[in-house]
Amino acid sequence: MKKLAIVTLAAGLSASTAFAGGYTAPVVEAEPVVVKESSSSNPGILIPALLLVGVAIAASN
C-alpha cells in the first residue's frame, strides 16, 4: 500500500510540471486592410473648367 501511494505521488508530481506554463492562445495576425479613399474633387471637370476660363479671357479682350 505504501509503494502504491509513493508511485501515485511521484506520478502526480511529475505530471503537473507539464502544465506549469498554462495555456497560451496562438497569435494570428490579421491581413492589413487597404482603404481606398475617394477625393472630394472630380478630376474630369478640370479640363472643361480651364477651357471655360480660357474662353472667358479671350472674350474679354
PDB file of N, CA, C and O in Angstrom:
ATOM      1  N   MET A   1       0.820  -1.187   0.000  1.00  0.00           N
ATOM      2  CA  MET A   1       0.000   0.000   0.000  1.00  0.00           C
ATOM      3  C   MET A   1       0.872   1.263   0.000  1.00  0.00           C
ATOM      4  O   MET A   1       0.529   2.250  -0.650  1.00  0.00           O
ATOM      5  N   LYS A   2       2.002   1.234   0.729  1.00  0.00           N
ATOM      6  CA  LYS A   2       2.891   2.370   0.776  1.00  0.00           C
ATOM      7  C   LYS A   2       3.530   2.616  -0.584  1.00  0.00           C
ATOM      8  O   LYS A   2       3.696   3.760  -1.008  1.00  0.00           O
ATOM      9  N   LYS A   3       3.887   1.525  -1.264  1.00  0.00           N
ATOM     10  CA  LYS A   3       4.522   1.659  -2.571  1.00  0.00           C
ATOM     11  C   LYS A   3       3.551   2.286  -3.579  1.00  0.00           C
ATOM     12  O   LYS A   3       3.949   3.104  -4.408  1.00  0.00           O
ATOM     13  N   LEU A   4       2.270   1.890  -3.498  1.00  0.00           N
ATOM     14  CA  LEU A   4       1.262   2.446  -4.405  1.00  0.00           C
ATOM     15  C   LEU A   4       1.095   3.946  -4.158  1.00  0.00           C
ATOM     16  O   LEU A   4       0.949   4.715  -5.108  1.00  0.00           O
ATOM     17  N   ALA A   5       1.114   4.360  -2.913  1.00  0.00           N
ATOM     18  CA  ALA A   5       0.995   5.775  -2.580  1.00  0.00           C
ATOM     19  C   ALA A   5       2.219   6.553  -3.065  1.00  0.00           C
ATOM     20  O   ALA A   5       2.082   7.672  -3.558  1.00  0.00           O
ATOM     21  N   ILE A   6       3.398   5.980  -2.932  1.00  0.00           N
ATOM     22  CA  ILE A   6       4.619   6.657  -3.373  1.00  0.00           C
ATOM     23  C   ILE A   6       4.634   6.780  -4.889  1.00  0.00           C
ATOM     24  O   ILE A   6       4.988   7.830  -5.425  1.00  0.00           O
ATOM     25  N   VAL A   7       4.249   5.706  -5.587  1.00  0.00           N
ATOM     26  CA  VAL A   7       4.221   5.742  -7.050  1.00  0.00           C
ATOM     27  C   VAL A   7       3.183   6.751  -7.529  1.00  0.00           C
ATOM     28  O   VAL A   7       3.439   7.494  -8.476  1.00  0.00           O
ATOM     29  N   THR A   8       2.030   6.788  -6.898  1.00  0.00           N
ATOM     30  CA  THR A   8       0.983   7.736  -7.261  1.00  0.00           C
ATOM     31  C   THR A   8       1.440   9.169  -7.005  1.00  0.00           C
ATOM     32  O   THR A   8       1.192  10.049  -7.829  1.00  0.00           O
ATOM     33  N   LEU A   9       2.099   9.412  -5.886  1.00  0.00           N
ATOM     34  CA  LEU A   9       2.610  10.738  -5.564  1.00  0.00           C
ATOM     35  C   LEU A   9       3.685  11.161  -6.566  1.00  0.00           C
ATOM     36  O   LEU A   9       3.694  12.306  -7.017  1.00  0.00           O
ATOM     37  N   ALA A  10       4.575  10.260  -6.912  1.00  0.00           N
ATOM     38  CA  ALA A  10       5.635  10.574  -7.867  1.00  0.00           C
ATOM     39  C   ALA A  10       5.040  10.855  -9.247  1.00  0.00           C
ATOM     40  O   ALA A  10       5.478  11.786  -9.922  1.00  0.00           O
ATOM     41  N   ALA A  11       4.069  10.084  -9.672  1.00  0.00           N
ATOM     42  CA  ALA A  11       3.427  10.308 -10.974  1.00  0.00           C
ATOM     43  C   ALA A  11       2.669  11.630 -10.976  1.00  0.00           C
ATOM     44  O   ALA A  11       2.689  12.357 -11.969  1.00  0.00           O
ATOM     45  N   GLY A  12       2.013  11.939  -9.888  1.00  0.00           N
ATOM     46  CA  GLY A  12       1.268  13.200  -9.799  1.00  0.00           C
ATOM     47  C   GLY A  12       2.169  14.414  -9.830  1.00  0.00           C
ATOM     48  O   GLY A  12       1.834  15.419 -10.458  1.00  0.00           O
ATOM     49  N   LEU A  13       3.311  14.339  -9.160  1.00  0.00           N
ATOM     50  CA  LEU A  13       4.238  15.463  -9.145  1.00  0.00           C
ATOM     51  C   LEU A  13       4.939  15.645 -10.484  1.00  0.00           C
ATOM     52  O   LEU A  13       5.200  16.775 -10.896  1.00  0.00           O
ATOM     53  N   SER A  14       5.241  14.559 -11.159  1.00  0.00           N
ATOM     54  CA  SER A  14       5.927  14.683 -12.442  1.00  0.00           C
ATOM     55  C   SER A  14       4.974  15.118 -13.547  1.00  0.00           C
ATOM     56  O   SER A  14       5.407  15.769 -14.497  1.00  0.00           O
ATOM     57  N   ALA A  15       3.712  14.787 -13.454  1.00  0.00           N
ATOM     58  CA  ALA A  15       2.746  15.165 -14.488  1.00  0.00           C
ATOM     59  C   ALA A  15       2.346  16.629 -14.370  1.00  0.00           C
ATOM     60  O   ALA A  15       1.992  17.245 -15.375  1.00  0.00           O
ATOM     61  N   SER A  16       2.392  17.196 -13.184  1.00  0.00           N
ATOM     62  CA  SER A  16       1.938  18.574 -13.014  1.00  0.00           C
ATOM     63  C   SER A  16       2.914  19.580 -13.606  1.00  0.00           C
ATOM     64  O   SER A  16       2.525  20.713 -13.890  1.00  0.00           O
ATOM     65  N   THR A  17       4.173  19.193 -13.797  1.00  0.00           N
ATOM     66  CA  THR A  17       5.145  20.131 -14.347  1.00  0.00           C
ATOM     67  C   THR A  17       4.908  20.378 -15.833  1.00  0.00           C
ATOM     68  O   THR A  17       5.388  21.378 -16.367  1.00  0.00           O
ATOM     69  N   ALA A  18       4.190  19.505 -16.504  1.00  0.00           N
ATOM     70  CA  ALA A  18       3.920  19.698 -17.923  1.00  0.00           C
ATOM     71  C   ALA A  18       2.974  20.870 -18.145  1.00  0.00           C
ATOM     72  O   ALA A  18       2.983  21.463 -19.224  1.00  0.00           O
ATOM     73  N   PHE A  19       2.173  21.213 -17.171  1.00  0.00           N
ATOM     74  CA  PHE A  19       1.199  22.299 -17.297  1.00  0.00           C
ATOM     75  C   PHE A  19       1.625  23.553 -16.536  1.00  0.00           C
ATOM     76  O   PHE A  19       0.786  24.395 -16.217  1.00  0.00           O
ATOM     77  N   ALA A  20       2.905  23.685 -16.245  1.00  0.00           N
ATOM     78  CA  ALA A  20       3.370  24.800 -15.426  1.00  0.00           C
ATOM     79  C   ALA A  20       3.178  26.140 -16.116  1.00  0.00           C
ATOM     80  O   ALA A  20       2.904  27.139 -15.452  1.00  0.00           O
ATOM     81  N   GLY A  21       3.318  26.181 -17.436  1.00  0.00           N
ATOM     82  CA  GLY A  21       3.213  27.453 -18.132  1.00  0.00           C
ATOM     83  C   GLY A  21       1.787  27.863 -18.412  1.00  0.00           C
ATOM     84  O   GLY A  21       1.530  29.038 -18.673  1.00  0.00           O
ATOM     85  N   GLY A  22       0.869  26.949 -18.367  1.00  0.00           N
ATOM     86  CA  GLY A  22      -0.513  27.278 -18.677  1.00  0.00           C
ATOM     87  C   GLY A  22      -0.729  27.326 -20.174  1.00  0.00           C
ATOM     88  O   GLY A  22       0.201  27.116 -20.953  1.00  0.00           O
ATOM     89  N   TYR A  23      -1.933  27.596 -20.567  1.00  0.00           N
ATOM     90  CA  TYR A  23      -2.298  27.630 -21.986  1.00  0.00           C
ATOM     91  C   TYR A  23      -2.079  29.032 -22.538  1.00  0.00           C
ATOM     92  O   TYR A  23      -2.516  30.020 -21.947  1.00  0.00           O
ATOM     93  N   THR A  24      -1.408  29.107 -23.658  1.00  0.00           N
ATOM     94  CA  THR A  24      -1.263  30.382 -24.355  1.00  0.00           C
ATOM     95  C   THR A  24      -1.907  30.248 -25.725  1.00  0.00           C
ATOM     96  O   THR A  24      -1.570  29.346 -26.492  1.00  0.00           O
ATOM     97  N   ALA A  25      -2.812  31.128 -26.024  1.00  0.00           N
ATOM     98  CA  ALA A  25      -3.508  31.090 -27.302  1.00  0.00           C
ATOM     99  C   ALA A  25      -2.557  31.510 -28.417  1.00  0.00           C
ATOM    100  O   ALA A  25      -1.747  32.418 -28.227  1.00  0.00           O
ATOM    101  N   PRO A  26      -2.645  30.861 -29.577  1.00  0.00           N
ATOM    102  CA  PRO A  26      -1.776  31.258 -30.688  1.00  0.00           C
ATOM    103  C   PRO A  26      -2.147  32.645 -31.202  1.00  0.00           C
ATOM    104  O   PRO A  26      -3.319  33.022 -31.228  1.00  0.00           O
ATOM    105  N   VAL A  27      -1.131  33.393 -31.609  1.00  0.00           N
ATOM    106  CA  VAL A  27      -1.348  34.745 -32.109  1.00  0.00           C
ATOM    107  C   VAL A  27      -1.522  34.675 -33.620  1.00  0.00           C
ATOM    108  O   VAL A  27      -0.638  34.208 -34.338  1.00  0.00           O
ATOM    109  N   VAL A  28      -2.666  35.143 -34.090  1.00  0.00           N
ATOM    110  CA  VAL A  28      -2.944  35.159 -35.522  1.00  0.00           C
ATOM    111  C   VAL A  28      -2.979  36.605 -35.974  1.00  0.00           C
ATOM    112  O   VAL A  28      -3.788  37.400 -35.496  1.00  0.00           O
ATOM    113  N   GLU A  29      -2.083  36.940 -36.908  1.00  0.00           N
ATOM    114  CA  GLU A  29      -2.036  38.311 -37.393  1.00  0.00           C
ATOM    115  C   GLU A  29      -3.059  38.487 -38.501  1.00  0.00           C
ATOM    116  O   GLU A  29      -3.137  37.667 -39.417  1.00  0.00           O
ATOM    117  N   ALA A  30      -3.829  39.537 -38.422  1.00  0.00           N
ATOM    118  CA  ALA A  30      -4.841  39.824 -39.435  1.00  0.00           C
ATOM    119  C   ALA A  30      -4.187  40.487 -40.641  1.00  0.00           C
ATOM    120  O   ALA A  30      -3.174  41.176 -40.515  1.00  0.00           O
ATOM    121  N   GLU A  31      -4.781  40.268 -41.811  1.00  0.00           N
ATOM    122  CA  GLU A  31      -4.268  40.910 -43.009  1.00  0.00           C
ATOM    123  C   GLU A  31      -4.560  42.407 -42.952  1.00  0.00           C
ATOM    124  O   GLU A  31      -5.633  42.806 -42.501  1.00  0.00           O
ATOM    125  N   PRO A  32      -3.628  43.234 -43.401  1.00  0.00           N
ATOM    126  CA  PRO A  32      -3.896  44.672 -43.393  1.00  0.00           C
ATOM    127  C   PRO A  32      -4.997  45.018 -44.390  1.00  0.00           C
ATOM    128  O   PRO A  32      -5.047  44.477 -45.495  1.00  0.00           O
ATOM    129  N   VAL A  33      -5.859  45.912 -43.989  1.00  0.00           N
ATOM    130  CA  VAL A  33      -6.967  46.334 -44.833  1.00  0.00           C
ATOM    131  C   VAL A  33      -6.570  47.631 -45.528  1.00  0.00           C
ATOM    132  O   VAL A  33      -6.203  48.608 -44.875  1.00  0.00           O
ATOM    133  N   VAL A  34      -6.645  47.633 -46.842  1.00  0.00           N
ATOM    134  CA  VAL A  34      -6.292  48.817 -47.620  1.00  0.00           C
ATOM    135  C   VAL A  34      -7.577  49.557 -47.954  1.00  0.00           C
ATOM    136  O   VAL A  34      -8.459  49.028 -48.632  1.00  0.00           O
ATOM    137  N   VAL A  35      -7.668  50.779 -47.471  1.00  0.00           N
ATOM    138  CA  VAL A  35      -8.854  51.593 -47.703  1.00  0.00           C
ATOM    139  C   VAL A  35      -8.520  52.606 -48.781  1.00  0.00           C
ATOM    140  O   VAL A  35      -7.615  53.425 -48.617  1.00  0.00           O
ATOM    141  N   LYS A  36      -9.242  52.548 -49.871  1.00  0.00           N
ATOM    142  CA  LYS A  36      -9.011  53.489 -50.957  1.00  0.00           C
ATOM    143  C   LYS A  36     -10.009  54.633 -50.800  1.00  0.00           C
ATOM    144  O   LYS A  36     -11.214  54.466 -50.987  1.00  0.00           O
ATOM    145  N   GLU A  37      -9.473  55.788 -50.453  1.00  0.00           N
ATOM    146  CA  GLU A  37     -10.331  56.941 -50.225  1.00  0.00           C
ATOM    147  C   GLU A  37     -10.531  57.702 -51.528  1.00  0.00           C
ATOM    148  O   GLU A  37      -9.598  57.876 -52.312  1.00  0.00           O
ATOM    149  N   SER A  38     -11.743  58.143 -51.743  1.00  0.00           N
ATOM    150  CA  SER A  38     -12.026  58.928 -52.940  1.00  0.00           C
ATOM    151  C   SER A  38     -11.792  60.406 -52.631  1.00  0.00           C
ATOM    152  O   SER A  38     -12.023  60.871 -51.514  1.00  0.00           O
ATOM    153  N   SER A  39     -11.340  61.113 -53.628  1.00  0.00           N
ATOM    154  CA  SER A  39     -11.095  62.535 -53.416  1.00  0.00           C
ATOM    155  C   SER A  39     -12.404  63.300 -53.560  1.00  0.00           C
ATOM    156  O   SER A  39     -13.348  62.840 -54.201  1.00  0.00           O
ATOM    157  N   SER A  40     -12.433  64.458 -52.958  1.00  0.00           N
ATOM    158  CA  SER A  40     -13.662  65.255 -52.995  1.00  0.00           C
ATOM    159  C   SER A  40     -13.820  65.985 -54.323  1.00  0.00           C
ATOM    160  O   SER A  40     -14.935  66.353 -54.691  1.00  0.00           O
ATOM    161  N   SER A  41     -12.734  66.199 -55.044  1.00  0.00           N
ATOM    162  CA  SER A  41     -12.837  66.897 -56.326  1.00  0.00           C
ATOM    163  C   SER A  41     -12.824  65.881 -57.458  1.00  0.00           C
ATOM    164  O   SER A  41     -12.215  64.817 -57.348  1.00  0.00           O
ATOM    165  N   ASN A  42     -13.493  66.219 -58.529  1.00  0.00           N
ATOM    166  CA  ASN A  42     -13.564  65.349 -59.682  1.00  0.00           C
ATOM    167  C   ASN A  42     -12.531  65.812 -60.697  1.00  0.00           C
ATOM    168  O   ASN A  42     -12.625  66.941 -61.178  1.00  0.00           O
ATOM    169  N   PRO A  43     -11.546  64.984 -61.044  1.00  0.00           N
ATOM    170  CA  PRO A  43     -10.504  65.436 -61.977  1.00  0.00           C
ATOM    171  C   PRO A  43     -11.037  65.582 -63.408  1.00  0.00           C
ATOM    172  O   PRO A  43     -10.385  66.226 -64.231  1.00  0.00           O
ATOM    173  N   GLY A  44     -12.192  65.009 -63.725  1.00  0.00           N
ATOM    174  CA  GLY A  44     -12.754  65.123 -65.058  1.00  0.00           C
ATOM    175  C   GLY A  44     -13.317  66.498 -65.365  1.00  0.00           C
ATOM    176  O   GLY A  44     -13.570  66.818 -66.527  1.00  0.00           O
ATOM    177  N   ILE A  45     -13.516  67.313 -64.344  1.00  0.00           N
ATOM    178  CA  ILE A  45     -14.080  68.648 -64.557  1.00  0.00           C
ATOM    179  C   ILE A  45     -12.980  69.697 -64.727  1.00  0.00           C
ATOM    180  O   ILE A  45     -13.278  70.854 -65.026  1.00  0.00           O
ATOM    181  N   LEU A  46     -11.732  69.318 -64.543  1.00  0.00           N
ATOM    182  CA  LEU A  46     -10.628  70.275 -64.605  1.00  0.00           C
ATOM    183  C   LEU A  46     -10.434  70.834 -66.014  1.00  0.00           C
ATOM    184  O   LEU A  46     -10.282  72.044 -66.182  1.00  0.00           O
ATOM    185  N   ILE A  47     -10.437  69.979 -67.011  1.00  0.00           N
ATOM    186  CA  ILE A  47     -10.207  70.441 -68.391  1.00  0.00           C
ATOM    187  C   ILE A  47     -11.352  71.342 -68.880  1.00  0.00           C
ATOM    188  O   ILE A  47     -11.070  72.406 -69.431  1.00  0.00           O
ATOM    189  N   PRO A  48     -12.628  70.969 -68.708  1.00  0.00           N
ATOM    190  CA  PRO A  48     -13.688  71.899 -69.139  1.00  0.00           C
ATOM    191  C   PRO A  48     -13.663  73.230 -68.381  1.00  0.00           C
ATOM    192  O   PRO A  48     -13.994  74.267 -68.955  1.00  0.00           O
ATOM    193  N   ALA A  49     -13.277  73.215 -67.109  1.00  0.00           N
ATOM    194  CA  ALA A  49     -13.211  74.465 -66.345  1.00  0.00           C
ATOM    195  C   ALA A  49     -12.096  75.364 -66.888  1.00  0.00           C
ATOM    196  O   ALA A  49     -12.276  76.575 -67.010  1.00  0.00           O
ATOM    197  N   LEU A  50     -10.948  74.767 -67.212  1.00  0.00           N
ATOM    198  CA  LEU A  50      -9.861  75.559 -67.791  1.00  0.00           C
ATOM    199  C   LEU A  50     -10.243  76.086 -69.164  1.00  0.00           C
ATOM    200  O   LEU A  50      -9.880  77.208 -69.520  1.00  0.00           O
ATOM    201  N   LEU A  51     -10.965  75.296 -69.933  1.00  0.00           N
ATOM    202  CA  LEU A  51     -11.425  75.733 -71.247  1.00  0.00           C
ATOM    203  C   LEU A  51     -12.395  76.908 -71.114  1.00  0.00           C
ATOM    204  O   LEU A  51     -12.336  77.865 -71.886  1.00  0.00           O
ATOM    205  N   LEU A  52     -13.277  76.824 -70.136  1.00  0.00           N
ATOM    206  CA  LEU A  52     -14.232  77.905 -69.883  1.00  0.00           C
ATOM    207  C   LEU A  52     -13.505  79.189 -69.470  1.00  0.00           C
ATOM    208  O   LEU A  52     -13.874  80.277 -69.913  1.00  0.00           O
ATOM    209  N   VAL A  53     -12.472  79.071 -68.623  1.00  0.00           N
ATOM    210  CA  VAL A  53     -11.695  80.240 -68.209  1.00  0.00           C
ATOM    211  C   VAL A  53     -10.966  80.821 -69.402  1.00  0.00           C
ATOM    212  O   VAL A  53     -10.882  82.043 -69.528  1.00  0.00           O
ATOM    213  N   GLY A  54     -10.437  79.984 -70.284  1.00  0.00           N
ATOM    214  CA  GLY A  54      -9.745  80.462 -71.480  1.00  0.00           C
ATOM    215  C   GLY A  54     -10.685  81.191 -72.410  1.00  0.00           C
ATOM    216  O   GLY A  54     -10.319  82.218 -72.981  1.00  0.00           O
ATOM    217  N   VAL A  55     -11.900  80.676 -72.573  1.00  0.00           N
ATOM    218  CA  VAL A  55     -12.887  81.346 -73.431  1.00  0.00           C
ATOM    219  C   VAL A  55     -13.296  82.675 -72.825  1.00  0.00           C
ATOM    220  O   VAL A  55     -13.479  83.656 -73.547  1.00  0.00           O
ATOM    221  N   ALA A  56     -13.443  82.719 -71.511  1.00  0.00           N
ATOM    222  CA  ALA A  56     -13.811  83.962 -70.834  1.00  0.00           C
ATOM    223  C   ALA A  56     -12.729  85.023 -70.987  1.00  0.00           C
ATOM    224  O   ALA A  56     -13.027  86.201 -71.182  1.00  0.00           O
ATOM    225  N   ILE A  57     -11.476  84.600 -70.898  1.00  0.00           N
ATOM    226  CA  ILE A  57     -10.360  85.544 -71.051  1.00  0.00           C
ATOM    227  C   ILE A  57     -10.300  86.050 -72.505  1.00  0.00           C
ATOM    228  O   ILE A  57     -10.074  87.232 -72.761  1.00  0.00           O
ATOM    229  N   ALA A  58     -10.507  85.121 -73.437  1.00  0.00           N
ATOM    230  CA  ALA A  58     -10.465  85.511 -74.842  1.00  0.00           C
ATOM    231  C   ALA A  58     -11.627  86.447 -75.206  1.00  0.00           C
ATOM    232  O   ALA A  58     -11.472  87.332 -76.047  1.00  0.00           O
ATOM    233  N   ALA A  59     -12.783  86.249 -74.577  1.00  0.00           N
ATOM    234  CA  ALA A  59     -13.939  87.075 -74.868  1.00  0.00           C
ATOM    235  C   ALA A  59     -13.801  88.466 -74.260  1.00  0.00           C
ATOM    236  O   ALA A  59     -14.366  89.430 -74.778  1.00  0.00           O
ATOM    237  N   SER A  60     -13.058  88.574 -73.169  1.00  0.00           N
ATOM    238  CA  SER A  60     -12.913  89.882 -72.526  1.00  0.00           C
ATOM    239  C   SER A  60     -11.932  90.780 -73.288  1.00  0.00           C
ATOM    240  O   SER A  60     -11.952  91.996 -73.099  1.00  0.00           O
ATOM    241  N   ASN A  61     -11.086  90.219 -74.132  1.00  0.00           N
ATOM    242  CA  ASN A  61     -10.124  91.032 -74.874  1.00  0.00           C
ATOM    243  C   ASN A  61     -10.789  91.554 -76.082  1.00  0.00           C
ATOM    244  O   ASN A  61     -10.168  92.272 -76.867  1.00  0.00           O
TER     245      ASN A  61
END
